[in-house]
Amino acid sequence: QVQPVESGGGSVQAGGSLRLSCVTAAYTFGYGCMTWFRQAPGREREGVASIKNDADAYKNYARSVEGRFTISRDNAKNTLYLQMNNLKPEDTAMYYCAARGDYCYTGDMLRPEKYNNWGQGTQVTVSS
């Protein structure tokens, strides 16, 4: 399987914005979902935002980022995005893009153990 490739990370001050991108293999329409995860040093990997690959493109966000982050996809470019606004120091982490091809239940879209195809990550650092 083709490994996703993330980009767009960097260092910003609190209140700033970044947009992450993830280039993947062509979507299998109607199946699975794509998700952004993050992991800070000493902490477990957590789901941040997820989008289903079907026509409805249902989205699911972690409570900590809801209202500040927006996940989207461009099927023509095989690319997943994460627009991050009003960044906070606690958003500092390595951000990963992951894909799964099985059916995504709403309740497990943000669970990392459900995913089997991961990118290498892109670092986001937010200073106060």
Disulfide bonds with the S-S distance in Angstrom:
Cys22-Cys97 2.07
Cys33-Cys104 2.05
